[in-house]
Each structure stands twice: as C-alpha cells, then as structure tokens.
Amino acid sequence: TAGFGQWYFGMRIRLEVDKGHETVATDIDALRAAIVAAHAATALSVSGEEVGDAGAEAVGAGLGRCQALTEVRLNFDSTQVGDQGAEGLGAGIGRCRALAQLELYLNRTQVGDQG
C-alpha cells in the first residue's frame, strides 16, 4: 500500500485495480492521478471516508478516462457526497462504454433529488 500527497480534510480513499494492486490516496490530486494511471484496468474498486463532492467528482473524471473498465465498485456510504458529486460520478460512469457491472453505494450521504 502506498500513500500519496498530503491529507485533504481527512480524506482517505482506497483504490483497488484489477483485484490486486491497492493504492491509498489522501488528496484530490493523488486520487485523480491514481485513477488515470489505471486507464487500462478492467476492474476498479473505490471506497473512502470523508469524501465530499470534490472527491466524487475526481473519481468521475478519472473513470471517464478508463475506457477498458468492465467492473466498477464505488462505495461512498456515510460520506459528504452531495448532488454535485453524484452528478460528477454519473458523468464519468456514462463514459465507461465497456462497463458490464456497476456497484454504487451512496447510502447516508447528502445526495438529494438533483443528484
């Protein structure tokens, strides 16, 4: 497990690429870079604590660049993700053309009717 960057409001996001390589990102830039670096991955699992809209948008932006993804699991339960973050996730997921399996967990978040 490798750590990157500085803490960003306590954010700690775990990424697992192709069910084997795990990375922990602790700021938005490291998160975005880790997902973009996984551009050839076919499976990606992302979970985190203290994730807000900016973190969710970074995940969405990164997902949109990973065209080989067939499996995505996003667990942002009990986080501060709101409508803006959910929209960013949706936009990125929508660009994953090969996606066959999606697990998205947004229970106990700030996502409302607009998200």
URLINLIN-V446447 format. One record per helix or strand of 2 or more residues. SS is the DSSP state (2 for helix, 1 for strand). FROM is the first residue (numbers start at 1). TO is the last residue. Records with the same first field share a line. If there is no record, write none. Layout:
SS=FROM-TO / FROM-TO
//
This chain:
1=3-4 / 12-17 / 21-25 / 43-49 / 71-75 / 101-105
2=28-37 / 53-63 / 83-94
//
